[in-house]
Amino acid sequence: MAIKADEQLTDPAAQKINFKSYFAVSYDTLQGKSLSEYLQNVKSQLQQTISDVVFAQEQDTTINDKPARAFEASFTQQGVNFKILMVAVKGAGDDVWVISFNTLQSTWTEYQKVFSDVAVSFRLKLKN
């Protein structure tokens, strides 16, 4: 996980919970599912946790010659309006790497290009 530690947010609700924009990379397995099916499961889990989540811009893509699927989501928690980008990148075999980018809806425009640049720069290092 990488956090923008020096971020100065003006949103009082975000300040109250000490939120900082961040991105995280996690590993999982597809368990025989396609990327689309895998992300549908992720989205279902998000809907169970966050009732007002709205999904947008879901699309297939390629990141450094690896199949990937991405979506954006917006939701409100603890009075804070969040926006996320989540990208699942297929690895070797059943491996999947999930990159999530989280910020406020009010700062989304500021971070959108950086988030996209980080996502497309993602590379898997092959084991020797």
N, C-alpha and C positions, 0 to 999 in steps of 0.2 A: 504494500500500500504506500502511496506517496501523497502527502498532504501539502497544501500550500500554506505553510505555517505562518507566513507574514501577511496573509490576506486580511484586509480591513473591510469587513462587511458593514453596511449601514442598516440592514434589516434588524430591528430590535428583537424579533422572535428568534432569528438565527444567532444573534449575539447572546441571547439568554441561554441557549443550549450549547454555546461555544462551537458552532458549526464552522468547519473549514472545507473548502472544495477539495476533492481528492479523486484519485483513481486507484483501482485495485486490480490485481490479476489473481485468478484462482484456477485450480485444476480440478477436473472432474472426468468422469467417463460417460460416454453416450449410452451405454447399456443397450446397444443394439438399435438405438433410435437415430433418426436423421437429425441434422442440426435444427431443422424446422420443428420437429417433434420435441427435441430437447428444450428449445426455447419456449415452446408452447407450455411445457411443464413448468419452466421457470416463471413464465407469466401467470400461470394458474396459482403458483405459490405466492407470488406477489399480490395477486387479487385477494387471496385468503388473508394476507397480512395487512394490506392497505386497500380498504374498500373503494376508495375514490380514484385509484390509479387509472390513468388514461394512456393507452399505447398508441404510438404513431410511427410513421416512417420505417416500417419493417421491410427489410430487403436482403436478398442474397448478395454477397460480394466476394471478392478474393483478396486475401492479404498475404503478400509475399508467396504467391503460388499455392496458398492453402485455401480451401473453401471456408467461407465464413458467412455468418448471418448476423444482422444487427437490427436493433430497434431502439427507439426513444420512448421515454415514459415521463409523465408528469403526475405529481400527487402532492398532497398537503399532509404534513405531520407536525404535531405540536405547534400549530399556527405558522409553520414555515412552508412556503411553496418551493418544492424541489423539481429539478429536471435531471434525468439521467440518460446516458447512452450506454447500452450494453451490447458487446460484440462477442460472439462465440466463434472461435477459430478451431477448425478440425486439425488435430494432430495426427500422430501415427496410430494406426489401429483404431481403437475405441476412444482414444484420448480427445479431450476437448479443453480448451483454455478459454476462460471467460474474463474479458476486460470490462470493467464497469467504471464509468465516469460520473461523478455526482457533484452537482452544484445547485445554486438557487435559480429559479426561473428568471429572476431579475439579472443574473450574471451570465446566463446561458450564451447570449450573443458574444460576450467577451471571451468565453472559453471554447466555443464550438469548434473553431479551426484548430486550436491546440489539441483538443480531444481527438479530432479526426486525424491529425498528424501523428499523434502517439499511436492510435489504433493501427494505422497503415504501416507504421514502422515496426510493428511487433514481428519478431522472428523466433522460430523455434531452433534451439541448438541441438544438433544431432548428437546422440551418445556415441562415443568411440569404442 
